[in-house]
């Protein structure tokens, strides 16, 4: 019985590793400050949107329009779109969004979006990510760069990302679970956590291998990484 109860507590914590603040509030799992309601907590894969915009501006200094494909019924994506709208102007961009409802709409939506933008920034939208190969094929043919939101998308062919490493997020979640399982803290005593610093992931055009540069780096190191990557891709 103890083992079953322990496993249930672990599942409760771990399941929340994919929920963002807005959806947690919608599901009444968190209050307005992001603190847990009841004996449940976890980590969030909220995207580092401002860091992403800064990185795109550095790599594409002349770009004006960023395109995003998203599923209109996916709360995380709708939340991310709202934040993009709020922040794109600070970096001199205009956002062009294209909502879809299922994978059958991806091909036409991608063609339409590519005709209007200078680049695409991808979310962690399940429907869109499942068709990432199609999006990348069309974008490459149109010579439009696609930026990912986490390391696996870069490995699949996205140009770069200031994004998430789900392995690191899982480890962070595991540490929270361990505190509960050891009786060190109650879940209700631990606020939901996010990755505090994004990782810079670069995909070299020639080798298609992703380069992982830790988010814990100085601005000088980050600028050096960006300049090197610009030279590699002849972007400056």
MARROKE-929936 format. One line per 2 residues: number of its first residue (from 1); their letters; for each residue x, y, z of N, C-alpha, C, CB. Coordinates in nm, 2 decimals. Each point is the difference from the previous one (the first is absolute). Glycine has a CB too. Layout:
// MARROKE-929936
NUM	A	X/Y/Z/X/Y/Z/X/Y/Z/X/Y/Z  ...
//
This chain:
// MARROKE-929936
1	XX	0.08/-0.12/0.00/-0.08/0.12/0.00/0.09/0.13/0.00/-0.18/-0.13/0.12  0.29/0.12/-0.04/0.09/0.11/0.01/0.06/0.03/-0.14/0.05/-0.05/0.24
3	XX	-0.01/-0.06/-0.31/0.06/0.01/-0.13/-0.09/0.06/-0.10/0.14/-0.19/0.05  -0.27/0.15/-0.04/-0.10/0.05/-0.10/-0.02/0.15/0.03/-0.11/-0.22/-0.01
5	XX	0.10/0.26/0.14/-0.02/0.14/0.03/0.12/0.09/-0.04/-0.14/-0.07/0.19  0.26/0.01/-0.18/0.12/0.07/-0.04/0.00/0.02/-0.15/0.13/-0.10/0.19
7	XX	-0.17/0.00/-0.27/0.00/0.01/-0.14/-0.11/0.10/-0.04/0.08/-0.23/-0.02  -0.19/0.24/0.08/-0.10/0.10/-0.03/0.05/0.14/0.02/-0.18/-0.17/0.06
9	XX	0.25/0.19/0.05/0.06/0.13/0.02/0.10/0.04/-0.10/-0.04/-0.03/0.24  0.12/-0.07/-0.29/0.10/0.03/-0.10/-0.07/0.04/-0.13/0.16/-0.17/0.11
11	XX	-0.26/0.09/-0.15/-0.08/0.03/-0.12/-0.06/0.14/0.00/-0.04/-0.25/-0.03  -0.02/0.28/0.15/-0.06/0.13/0.01/0.10/0.12/-0.03/-0.16/-0.10/0.17
13	XX	0.28/0.08/-0.12/0.11/0.10/-0.01/0.04/0.00/-0.15/0.07/-0.02/0.24  -0.03/-0.10/-0.29/0.06/0.00/-0.13/-0.09/0.04/-0.11/0.14/-0.18/0.08
15	XX	-0.27/0.15/-0.07/-0.09/0.04/-0.11/0.00/0.15/-0.02/-0.14/-0.20/0.06  0.17/0.28/0.04/-0.01/0.14/-0.02/0.12/0.06/-0.07/-0.14/0.01/0.21
17	XX	0.24/-0.09/-0.24/0.12/0.05/-0.07/-0.03/0.06/-0.13/0.13/-0.17/0.12  -0.25/0.15/-0.18/-0.04/0.05/-0.13/-0.10/0.12/0.01/0.05/-0.23/-0.10
19	XX	-0.08/0.27/0.22/-0.11/0.10/0.01/0.06/0.14/0.02/-0.15/-0.17/0.09  0.10/0.27/-0.15/0.05/0.14/0.02/-0.10/0.07/0.09/0.10/0.00/-0.23
21	XX	-0.06/0.11/0.28/-0.07/0.08/0.10/-0.15/0.02/-0.04/0.22/0.11/0.07  -0.24/-0.07/-0.19/-0.14/0.03/-0.04/-0.08/-0.12/0.01/0.08/0.18/-0.15
23	XX	-0.04/-0.30/0.09/-0.08/-0.12/0.01/-0.01/-0.05/0.14/0.07/-0.05/-0.24  0.03/0.07/0.32/-0.01/-0.05/0.14/-0.11/0.08/0.07/0.24/-0.06/0.00
25	XX	-0.25/0.19/-0.03/-0.10/0.08/0.06/-0.14/-0.04/-0.05/0.16/0.19/0.03  -0.17/-0.22/-0.16/-0.12/-0.04/-0.06/-0.05/-0.13/0.06/0.06/0.11/-0.21
27	XX	0.03/-0.20/0.25/-0.04/-0.13/0.06/0.00/0.01/0.15/0.10/-0.11/-0.20  -0.09/0.23/0.25/-0.02/0.03/0.15/0.11/-0.08/0.08/-0.24/0.04/-0.03
29	XX	0.36/-0.05/-0.03/0.11/-0.07/0.07/0.10/0.11/0.06/-0.02/-0.20/-0.16  0.00/0.33/0.12/0.09/0.10/0.05/-0.08/0.13/0.03/0.19/-0.11/-0.12
31	XX	-0.14/0.19/0.21/-0.07/0.13/0.02/0.06/0.10/-0.09/-0.04/-0.06/0.24  0.00/0.19/-0.23/0.05/0.10/-0.09/0.15/0.02/0.00/-0.22/0.11/0.03
33	XX	0.28/-0.15/0.08/0.15/0.02/0.01/0.07/-0.12/-0.04/-0.04/0.16/0.19  -0.03/-0.27/-0.23/0.07/-0.12/-0.05/0.03/-0.10/0.11/0.10/0.14/-0.17
35	XX	-0.15/-0.11/0.29/0.01/-0.10/0.11/-0.10/-0.11/-0.01/0.09/0.19/0.15  -0.05/-0.31/-0.11/-0.09/-0.11/-0.01/-0.12/0.01/0.09/0.19/-0.14/-0.06
37	XX	-0.30/0.08/0.01/-0.12/-0.01/0.08/-0.02/-0.14/0.03/-0.11/0.20/-0.11  0.13/-0.24/0.23/-0.01/-0.14/0.04/0.13/-0.07/-0.01/-0.23/0.00/-0.07
39	XX	0.24/-0.13/0.09/0.12/-0.08/0.01/0.04/-0.04/-0.15/-0.05/-0.08/0.23  0.09/0.18/-0.30/0.04/-0.02/-0.14/0.09/0.11/-0.05/-0.21/-0.12/-0.05
41	XX	0.32/0.08/-0.01/0.10/0.10/-0.05/0.07/-0.06/-0.12/0.02/0.11/0.23  0.08/-0.04/-0.28/0.08/-0.05/-0.11/0.08/0.11/-0.07/-0.17/-0.18/-0.03
43	XX	0.21/0.15/-0.09/0.08/0.10/-0.08/-0.08/0.04/-0.13/0.21/-0.10/0.09  -0.17/0.21/-0.15/-0.07/0.06/-0.11/0.10/0.00/-0.12/-0.16/0.14/0.15
45	XX	0.11/-0.16/-0.27/0.08/0.01/-0.12/-0.03/0.13/-0.07/0.01/-0.25/-0.03  -0.04/0.36/0.10/-0.03/0.13/-0.06/0.12/0.04/-0.08/-0.15/0.06/0.19
47	XX	0.12/-0.02/-0.31/0.11/0.04/-0.09/0.06/0.13/0.03/-0.12/-0.12/-0.18  0.26/0.13/0.16/0.07/0.13/0.03/-0.01/0.09/-0.13/0.16/-0.12/0.16
49	XX	-0.28/0.18/-0.17/-0.03/0.07/-0.13/0.08/0.12/-0.02/-0.23/-0.08/0.02  0.26/0.15/0.08/0.08/0.12/-0.01/0.14/-0.03/-0.05/-0.13/0.11/0.18
51	XX	0.19/-0.22/-0.12/0.13/-0.04/-0.04/0.00/-0.05/-0.15/0.05/-0.06/0.24  -0.16/0.00/-0.28/-0.01/-0.05/-0.14/0.00/0.12/-0.09/-0.13/-0.20/0.08
53	XX	0.05/0.30/-0.05/-0.01/0.12/-0.09/0.14/0.07/-0.01/-0.24/0.03/0.07  0.31/-0.02/0.04/0.13/0.06/0.00/0.09/-0.07/-0.09/-0.03/0.08/0.24
55	XX	0.03/-0.22/-0.23/0.09/-0.08/-0.08/-0.03/0.01/-0.15/0.02/-0.16/0.20  -0.15/0.16/-0.23/-0.04/0.02/-0.14/0.04/0.13/-0.06/-0.19/-0.15/0.04
57	XX	0.18/0.26/0.04/0.04/0.13/-0.04/0.15/0.00/-0.03/-0.19/0.11/0.13  0.27/-0.17/-0.04/0.14/-0.01/-0.02/0.04/-0.07/-0.13/0.03/0.01/0.25
59	XX	-0.10/-0.12/-0.27/0.04/-0.08/-0.12/-0.06/0.06/-0.13/0.01/-0.20/0.15  -0.12/0.26/-0.14/-0.07/0.06/-0.12/-0.02/0.15/0.02/-0.11/-0.23/-0.05
61	XX	0.21/0.31/0.04/-0.02/0.14/0.03/-0.09/0.07/-0.09/0.23/0.00/0.09  -0.26/-0.05/-0.21/-0.08/0.07/-0.09/-0.15/-0.05/-0.01/0.20/0.05/-0.13
63	XX	-0.22/-0.16/0.21/-0.14/-0.06/0.00/-0.10/0.09/0.06/0.11/-0.23/0.02  -0.23/0.23/-0.08/-0.11/0.08/0.04/-0.12/-0.08/0.05/0.07/0.17/-0.16
65	XX	-0.10/-0.28/0.10/-0.12/-0.08/0.04/0.04/-0.14/0.05/-0.14/0.14/-0.17  0.09/-0.18/0.28/0.01/-0.13/0.06/-0.13/-0.07/-0.02/0.18/0.07/0.17
67	XX	-0.18/-0.19/-0.22/-0.12/-0.08/-0.01/-0.01/-0.11/0.10/0.00/0.05/-0.24  -0.12/-0.08/0.29/-0.02/-0.11/0.09/-0.12/-0.08/-0.04/0.11/0.13/0.19
69	XX	-0.09/-0.26/-0.20/-0.12/-0.09/-0.02/-0.04/-0.06/0.14/0.08/-0.06/-0.23  -0.21/0.06/0.26/-0.04/-0.06/0.13/-0.14/-0.06/-0.01/0.15/0.18/0.11
71	XX	-0.17/-0.26/-0.01/-0.13/-0.07/0.00/-0.10/0.09/0.09/0.11/-0.23/-0.03  -0.22/0.27/-0.03/-0.09/0.09/0.07/-0.06/-0.06/0.13/-0.05/0.10/-0.22
73	XX	0.05/-0.23/0.23/-0.07/-0.06/0.12/0.11/-0.04/0.10/-0.18/-0.09/-0.15  0.30/0.12/0.13/0.11/-0.04/0.10/0.03/0.13/0.08/0.10/-0.18/-0.15
75	XX	-0.14/0.17/0.28/0.01/0.11/0.09/0.14/0.05/0.02/-0.19/-0.09/0.12  0.29/0.00/-0.12/0.14/0.05/0.01/0.04/0.08/-0.12/0.05/-0.20/0.13
77	XX	-0.09/0.17/-0.24/0.03/0.07/-0.13/-0.07/0.14/0.00/0.03/-0.22/-0.12  -0.15/0.22/0.16/-0.08/0.13/0.00/0.07/0.09/0.10/-0.21/-0.12/-0.06
79	XX	0.25/0.07/0.18/0.07/0.08/0.10/0.14/0.05/-0.06/-0.11/-0.13/0.18  0.18/0.05/-0.25/0.13/0.04/-0.06/-0.02/0.11/-0.11/0.09/-0.23/0.05
81	XX	-0.19/0.21/-0.13/-0.04/0.10/-0.10/-0.02/0.14/0.06/-0.10/-0.18/-0.15  0.02/0.18/0.26/-0.03/0.12/0.07/0.13/0.07/0.05/-0.22/-0.09/0.07
83	XX	0.31/0.01/-0.02/0.13/0.06/0.05/0.08/0.05/-0.12/0.00/-0.15/0.20  0.01/0.08/-0.31/0.07/0.04/-0.12/-0.06/0.14/-0.05/0.05/-0.24/-0.06
85	XX	-0.18/0.25/0.06/-0.06/0.12/-0.04/0.04/0.12/0.09/-0.20/-0.13/-0.09  0.21/0.10/0.21/0.04/0.10/0.10/0.14/0.05/-0.02/-0.16/-0.10/0.16
87	XX	0.25/0.01/-0.20/0.14/0.03/0.00/0.07/0.02/-0.14/0.00/-0.13/0.21  -0.06/0.09/-0.32/0.07/0.01/-0.13/0.04/0.14/-0.03/-0.13/-0.20/-0.08
89	XX	0.04/0.30/0.11/0.03/0.13/-0.04/0.13/0.06/0.07/-0.24/0.03/-0.03  0.27/-0.08/0.15/0.12/0.04/0.07/0.13/-0.03/-0.08/-0.13/-0.03/0.22
91	XX	0.12/-0.07/-0.31/0.11/-0.04/-0.07/-0.01/0.03/-0.15/0.04/-0.18/0.16  -0.14/0.27/-0.19/-0.01/0.04/-0.14/-0.06/-0.10/-0.09/0.19/0.14/0.04
93	XX	-0.27/-0.23/0.01/-0.07/-0.10/-0.09/-0.15/0.02/0.00/0.18/-0.16/0.06  -0.24/0.11/-0.17/-0.14/-0.02/-0.01/-0.04/-0.14/0.01/-0.02/0.21/-0.14
95	XX	-0.08/-0.25/0.21/-0.04/-0.14/0.01/-0.10/-0.03/-0.10/0.06/0.00/0.24  -0.04/-0.11/-0.31/-0.10/-0.06/-0.10/-0.04/-0.13/0.05/0.09/0.13/-0.20
97	XX	-0.21/-0.15/0.25/-0.04/-0.13/0.06/-0.09/-0.07/-0.09/0.03/0.09/0.23  -0.03/-0.22/-0.23/-0.09/-0.09/-0.08/-0.05/-0.11/0.09/0.13/0.06/-0.22
99	XX	-0.26/-0.06/0.25/-0.06/-0.10/0.08/-0.05/-0.12/-0.08/-0.06/0.18/0.16  0.08/-0.30/-0.11/-0.05/-0.12/-0.06/-0.07/-0.08/0.10/0.19/0.00/-0.16
101	XX	-0.27/-0.10/0.12/-0.08/-0.08/0.09/0.05/-0.15/0.00/-0.19/0.15/-0.04  0.26/-0.19/-0.07/0.05/-0.14/-0.01/0.11/-0.01/-0.10/-0.22/-0.09/0.06
103	XX	0.29/-0.02/-0.07/0.12/-0.02/-0.08/-0.03/0.02/-0.15/0.09/-0.15/0.18  -0.22/0.12/-0.22/-0.03/0.01/-0.14/0.01/0.14/-0.06/-0.15/-0.20/0.03
105	XX	0.15/0.30/0.06/0.01/0.14/-0.04/0.14/0.05/0.00/-0.23/0.03/0.09  0.32/-0.11/-0.05/0.14/0.05/0.02/0.06/0.04/-0.13/0.03/-0.15/0.19
107	XX	-0.04/0.07/-0.30/0.07/0.03/-0.12/-0.04/0.13/-0.07/0.02/-0.24/-0.03  -0.15/0.26/0.02/-0.05/0.13/-0.06/0.03/0.12/0.09/-0.18/-0.13/-0.11
109	XX	0.16/0.11/0.24/0.03/0.11/0.10/0.15/0.04/-0.01/-0.19/-0.08/0.15  0.27/-0.02/-0.16/0.15/0.03/-0.01/0.03/0.08/-0.13/0.05/-0.21/0.13
111	XX	-0.11/0.17/-0.24/0.02/0.07/-0.13/-0.04/0.14/0.01/-0.03/-0.21/-0.12  -0.09/0.23/0.18/-0.05/0.14/0.02/0.09/0.08/0.09/-0.24/-0.09/-0.03
113	XX	0.28/0.03/0.14/0.09/0.08/0.09/0.13/0.03/-0.06/-0.11/-0.12/0.19  0.17/0.03/-0.26/0.13/0.02/-0.06/0.00/0.11/-0.10/0.05/-0.23/0.03
115	XX	-0.17/0.26/-0.09/-0.01/0.11/-0.10/0.00/0.14/0.06/-0.12/-0.16/-0.15  0.11/0.16/0.28/-0.02/0.13/0.07/0.11/0.04/0.10/-0.24/-0.05/-0.02
117	XX	0.33/-0.05/0.05/0.10/0.03/0.11/0.14/-0.02/-0.04/-0.17/-0.08/0.16  0.26/0.13/-0.07/0.14/-0.01/-0.02/0.06/-0.13/0.07/0.01/0.25/-0.03
119	XX	-0.08/-0.30/0.13/0.04/-0.11/0.07/-0.12/-0.06/0.08/0.24/0.09/0.02  -0.23/-0.21/0.03/-0.10/-0.06/0.08/0.06/-0.04/0.14/-0.12/-0.09/-0.21
121	XX	0.04/0.12/0.31/0.04/-0.04/0.14/-0.09/-0.11/0.04/0.10/0.23/0.06  -0.05/-0.35/-0.02/-0.09/-0.11/0.03/-0.03/0.00/0.15/0.09/-0.13/-0.19
123	XX	-0.20/0.08/0.23/-0.04/-0.02/0.14/0.02/-0.15/0.04/-0.16/0.20/-0.01  0.12/-0.23/0.13/-0.01/-0.14/0.03/-0.14/-0.06/-0.02/0.19/0.04/0.17
125	XX	-0.25/0.01/-0.27/-0.14/-0.04/-0.04/0.00/-0.14/-0.05/-0.06/0.24/-0.05  -0.01/-0.33/0.11/0.00/-0.15/-0.03/-0.03/-0.02/-0.15/-0.06/-0.05/0.24
127	XX	-0.05/0.11/-0.29/-0.05/-0.02/-0.13/0.11/0.05/-0.11/-0.24/0.01/0.08  0.29/0.11/-0.05/0.10/0.05/-0.09/0.13/-0.07/0.00/-0.11/0.22/0.03
129	XX	0.16/-0.26/0.09/0.12/-0.07/0.01/-0.01/-0.14/-0.07/0.05/0.12/0.21  -0.16/-0.18/-0.21/-0.02/-0.13/-0.06/0.02/0.01/-0.15/-0.15/-0.07/0.18
131	XX	0.13/0.19/-0.24/0.02/0.02/-0.14/0.12/0.09/-0.03/-0.24/-0.03/-0.03  0.34/0.03/0.12/0.11/0.09/-0.02/0.08/-0.03/-0.12/0.02/0.02/0.24
133	XX	-0.01/-0.15/-0.28/0.08/-0.04/-0.12/-0.06/0.07/-0.12/0.06/-0.22/0.10  -0.19/0.22/-0.11/-0.07/0.07/-0.12/0.03/0.15/0.00/-0.18/-0.18/0.01
135	XX	0.17/0.24/0.11/0.02/0.14/0.01/0.15/0.04/-0.04/-0.17/0.01/0.19  0.26/-0.09/-0.14/0.14/0.02/-0.04/0.03/-0.02/-0.14/0.06/-0.07/0.23
137	XX	-0.12/-0.03/-0.29/0.02/-0.02/-0.15/-0.05/0.12/-0.08/-0.02/-0.25/0.04  -0.09/0.30/-0.01/-0.06/0.11/-0.07/0.08/0.13/0.03/-0.22/-0.11/0.01
139	XX	0.26/0.13/0.11/0.08/0.12/0.04/0.14/0.00/-0.07/-0.12/0.01/0.22  0.18/-0.13/-0.22/0.13/-0.01/-0.07/-0.01/0.03/-0.15/0.07/-0.17/0.17
141	XX	-0.18/0.12/-0.23/-0.02/0.03/-0.14/-0.02/0.15/-0.03/-0.10/-0.23/-0.02  0.04/0.30/0.12/-0.02/0.14/-0.01/0.11/0.09/0.05/-0.24/-0.05/0.02
143	XX	0.34/-0.02/0.04/0.12/0.07/0.06/-0.05/0.09/0.12/0.12/-0.01/-0.23  -0.21/-0.04/0.31/-0.05/0.07/0.11/0.05/-0.08/0.13/-0.20/0.09/-0.13
145	XX	0.28/-0.03/0.22/0.04/-0.07/0.12/-0.11/-0.03/0.09/0.22/0.11/-0.02  -0.21/-0.23/0.09/-0.10/-0.04/0.10/0.08/-0.01/0.13/-0.15/-0.12/-0.16
147	XX	0.11/0.19/0.27/0.06/-0.01/0.13/-0.09/-0.09/0.09/0.10/0.23/-0.03  -0.03/-0.31/0.10/-0.07/-0.10/0.09/-0.02/0.06/0.14/0.10/-0.19/-0.13
149	XX	-0.16/0.11/0.22/-0.02/0.05/0.13/0.07/-0.10/0.11/-0.22/0.11/-0.08  0.28/-0.21/0.03/0.07/-0.09/0.09/0.10/-0.08/-0.08/-0.20/-0.02/0.16
151	XX	0.29/-0.05/-0.09/0.12/-0.06/-0.07/-0.04/-0.11/-0.10/0.12/0.04/0.21  -0.23/-0.12/-0.19/-0.03/-0.10/-0.09/-0.05/0.05/-0.14/-0.06/-0.14/0.20
153	XX	0.00/0.26/-0.19/-0.04/0.06/-0.13/0.12/0.05/-0.08/-0.22/0.07/0.11  0.32/-0.03/-0.04/0.13/0.04/-0.07/0.06/-0.12/-0.06/0.04/0.19/0.16
155	XX	-0.04/-0.30/-0.09/0.06/-0.13/-0.05/-0.08/-0.04/-0.13/0.07/-0.07/0.24  -0.20/0.10/-0.24/-0.08/-0.04/-0.12/0.02/0.09/-0.12/-0.16/-0.09/0.16
157	XX	0.23/0.21/-0.14/0.03/0.08/-0.11/-0.03/0.15/0.01/-0.05/-0.19/-0.13  -0.01/0.23/0.25/-0.02/0.14/0.02/0.13/0.07/0.01/-0.21/-0.04/0.12
159	XX	0.22/0.17/-0.16/0.12/0.07/-0.01/0.07/0.02/0.14/-0.09/0.12/-0.20  0.01/-0.08/0.30/0.05/0.03/0.13/-0.11/0.02/0.10/0.20/0.11/-0.10
161	XX	-0.17/-0.11/0.23/-0.11/0.02/0.10/0.06/0.06/0.13/-0.13/-0.19/-0.10  0.07/0.28/0.16/0.02/0.03/0.14/-0.11/-0.07/0.07/0.11/0.23/-0.05
163	XX	-0.09/-0.35/0.09/-0.11/-0.08/0.04/0.03/-0.09/0.11/-0.08/0.02/-0.22  0.00/-0.13/0.22/-0.01/-0.09/0.12/0.08/-0.13/-0.03/-0.22/0.09/0.06
165	XX	0.27/-0.15/0.04/0.05/-0.13/0.00/-0.08/-0.09/0.09/0.24/0.08/-0.05  -0.33/-0.16/0.00/-0.09/-0.08/0.08/0.06/-0.10/0.09/-0.16/0.03/-0.18
167	XX	0.28/-0.07/0.15/0.08/-0.08/0.09/0.03/0.07/0.13/0.10/-0.13/-0.19  -0.05/0.26/0.17/0.03/0.08/0.12/-0.12/0.03/0.08/0.19/0.10/-0.13
169	XX	-0.31/-0.07/0.06/-0.12/0.02/0.06/-0.05/-0.12/0.08/-0.06/0.17/-0.18  0.08/-0.28/0.13/-0.04/-0.13/0.07/0.08/-0.02/0.12/-0.06/-0.10/-0.22
171	XX	0.19/0.13/0.22/0.09/-0.01/0.11/-0.05/0.10/0.11/0.20/-0.07/-0.14  -0.23/0.19/0.10/-0.05/0.10/0.10/-0.13/-0.05/0.06/0.11/0.18/-0.13
173	XX	-0.20/-0.24/0.05/-0.12/-0.05/0.06/0.03/-0.12/0.09/-0.12/0.07/-0.21  0.21/-0.15/0.18/0.04/-0.11/0.08/0.05/0.04/0.14/0.06/-0.13/-0.21
175	XX	0.02/0.24/0.21/0.05/0.05/0.13/-0.12/0.05/0.09/0.22/0.07/-0.12  -0.32/-0.01/0.05/-0.12/0.04/0.08/-0.07/-0.12/0.06/-0.02/0.20/-0.14
177	XX	0.01/-0.30/0.05/-0.07/-0.13/0.05/0.07/-0.06/0.11/-0.08/-0.04/-0.23  0.22/0.04/0.22/0.08/-0.07/0.11/-0.03/0.07/0.13/0.18/-0.06/-0.17
179	XX	-0.19/0.19/0.18/-0.03/0.07/0.12/-0.13/-0.05/0.06/0.13/0.20/-0.08  -0.23/-0.22/0.00/-0.13/-0.04/0.05/0.01/-0.15/0.05/-0.12/0.16/-0.16
181	XX	0.18/-0.24/0.08/0.01/-0.14/0.03/0.08/-0.03/0.13/-0.02/-0.05/-0.25  0.12/0.14/0.27/0.08/-0.01/0.12/-0.06/0.06/0.12/0.20/0.00/-0.14
183	XX	-0.31/0.07/0.12/-0.07/0.06/0.11/0.06/0.14/0.04/-0.06/-0.23/0.08  0.15/0.28/-0.16/0.07/0.13/0.03/-0.10/0.11/-0.01/0.22/-0.09/-0.08
185	XX	-0.31/0.08/-0.02/-0.10/0.11/-0.02/-0.13/-0.06/-0.05/0.19/0.16/-0.05  -0.29/-0.09/0.07/-0.13/-0.03/-0.06/-0.01/0.07/-0.14/-0.11/-0.03/0.22
187	XX	0.04/-0.03/-0.31/-0.01/0.05/-0.14/-0.06/0.14/0.01/-0.03/-0.22/-0.10  -0.06/0.25/0.19/-0.07/0.13/0.02/0.10/0.10/0.05/-0.21/-0.11/0.04
189	XX	0.32/0.07/0.01/0.10/0.10/0.05/0.10/0.04/-0.11/-0.02/-0.10/0.22  0.02/0.04/-0.34/0.09/0.03/-0.11/-0.07/0.06/-0.11/0.14/-0.19/0.07
191	XX	-0.11/0.32/-0.10/-0.06/0.07/-0.12/0.04/-0.08/-0.13/0.00/0.22/0.13  -0.08/-0.20/-0.23/0.04/-0.06/-0.13/0.12/0.07/-0.05/-0.24/-0.04/-0.05
193	XX	0.33/-0.04/-0.01/0.13/0.05/-0.05/0.01/0.00/-0.15/0.10/-0.08/0.21  -0.02/0.17/-0.26/0.03/0.00/-0.14/0.15/0.00/-0.02/-0.21/0.13/-0.05
195	XX	0.26/-0.16/-0.08/0.14/0.01/-0.03/0.03/0.15/0.01/0.00/-0.21/-0.15  0.10/0.24/0.23/0.03/0.14/0.02/0.08/0.07/-0.11/0.00/-0.05/0.24
197	XX	0.08/-0.03/-0.31/0.08/0.05/-0.11/-0.01/-0.10/-0.12/0.16/0.11/0.17  -0.19/-0.05/-0.28/-0.01/-0.08/-0.12/0.13/-0.04/-0.05/-0.20/0.12/-0.06
199	XX	0.20/-0.23/-0.02/0.12/-0.05/-0.07/0.01/0.05/-0.14/0.01/-0.20/0.15  0.10/0.24/-0.20/0.02/0.04/-0.14/0.04/-0.12/-0.08/0.06/0.24/0.07
201	XX	-0.14/-0.28/-0.16/0.02/-0.12/-0.09/0.02/0.04/-0.14/-0.13/-0.14/0.16  0.24/0.11/-0.22/0.04/0.04/-0.14/0.02/-0.12/-0.09/0.10/0.21/0.09
203	XX	-0.15/-0.20/-0.21/0.00/-0.11/-0.09/0.10/0.04/-0.12/-0.24/-0.08/0.07  0.36/0.03/-0.07/0.09/0.04/-0.11/-0.06/-0.05/-0.13/0.20/-0.01/0.16
205	XX	-0.20/0.10/-0.26/-0.06/-0.03/-0.13/0.07/-0.12/-0.07/-0.06/0.24/-0.02  0.20/-0.25/0.04/0.07/-0.10/-0.08/-0.02/-0.14/0.06/0.17/0.18/-0.06
207	XX	-0.16/-0.19/0.20/0.00/-0.13/0.06/-0.14/-0.05/0.05/0.24/0.04/0.06  -0.33/0.06/-0.04/-0.13/-0.03/0.06/0.01/-0.05/0.14/-0.09/-0.04/-0.24
209	XX	0.20/0.06/0.31/0.01/-0.04/0.14/-0.03/0.12/0.09/0.17/-0.18/-0.06  -0.25/0.15/0.16/-0.04/0.11/0.09/0.12/0.03/0.10/-0.25/-0.06/-0.02
211	XX	0.27/0.18/0.05/0.10/0.05/0.09/-0.08/0.05/0.12/0.17/0.06/-0.17  -0.14/-0.12/0.29/-0.07/0.04/0.12/0.08/0.09/0.08/-0.12/-0.21/0.00
213	XX	0.08/0.34/0.01/0.07/0.10/0.09/-0.08/0.02/0.12/0.12/0.11/-0.20  -0.07/-0.14/0.31/-0.08/0.02/0.13/-0.06/0.14/0.01/0.14/-0.18/0.11
215	XX	-0.26/0.19/-0.05/-0.05/0.13/0.03/0.08/0.08/0.10/-0.22/-0.10/-0.05  0.30/0.02/0.13/0.08/0.07/0.10/0.13/0.05/-0.06/-0.11/-0.14/0.18
217	XX	0.11/0.24/-0.26/0.12/0.05/-0.07/-0.01/0.15/0.01/0.02/-0.20/-0.15  0.10/0.26/0.14/0.00/0.15/0.00/-0.05/0.06/-0.13/0.19/-0.01/0.17
219	XX	-0.22/0.13/-0.17/-0.05/0.07/-0.12/0.12/0.00/-0.10/-0.16/0.15/0.13  0.28/-0.14/-0.08/0.12/0.00/-0.09/0.01/-0.14/-0.07/0.12/0.17/0.15
221	XX	-0.14/-0.27/-0.08/0.00/-0.14/-0.06/-0.11/-0.02/-0.10/0.11/-0.09/0.21  -0.23/0.14/-0.17/-0.12/-0.01/-0.08/0.02/0.07/-0.14/-0.14/-0.02/0.21
223	XX	0.20/0.15/-0.20/0.02/0.08/-0.12/0.10/-0.07/-0.09/-0.05/0.21/0.13  0.15/-0.27/-0.07/0.10/-0.07/-0.07/-0.06/-0.12/-0.08/0.18/0.07/0.16
225	XX	-0.26/-0.14/-0.09/-0.07/-0.12/-0.06/-0.09/0.05/-0.12/-0.01/-0.12/0.22  -0.06/0.23/-0.20/-0.08/0.05/-0.11/0.08/0.05/-0.12/-0.17/0.07/0.17
227	XX	0.28/0.00/-0.14/0.08/0.05/-0.11/0.06/-0.12/-0.08/0.05/0.21/0.13  0.00/-0.31/-0.06/0.06/-0.12/-0.07/-0.11/-0.06/-0.08/0.16/-0.04/0.19
229	XX	-0.28/0.03/-0.14/-0.11/-0.07/-0.08/-0.03/0.08/-0.12/-0.09/-0.10/0.21  0.09/0.23/-0.20/-0.03/0.09/-0.11/0.10/-0.02/-0.11/-0.10/0.17/0.15
231	XX	0.23/-0.18/-0.11/0.10/-0.03/-0.10/-0.02/-0.13/-0.07/0.16/0.14/0.13  -0.19/-0.24/-0.05/-0.03/-0.14/-0.05/-0.11/0.00/-0.11/0.08/-0.09/0.22
233	XX	-0.18/0.17/-0.19/-0.12/0.00/-0.09/0.00/0.11/-0.10/-0.12/-0.12/0.18  0.23/0.21/-0.17/0.00/0.12/-0.09/-0.12/0.08/0.02/0.14/-0.12/-0.17
235	XX	-0.18/0.14/0.29/-0.12/0.08/0.03/0.03/0.15/0.02/-0.10/-0.20/0.10  0.23/0.24/-0.08/0.03/0.14/0.02/0.08/0.06/-0.12/0.00/-0.04/0.25
//
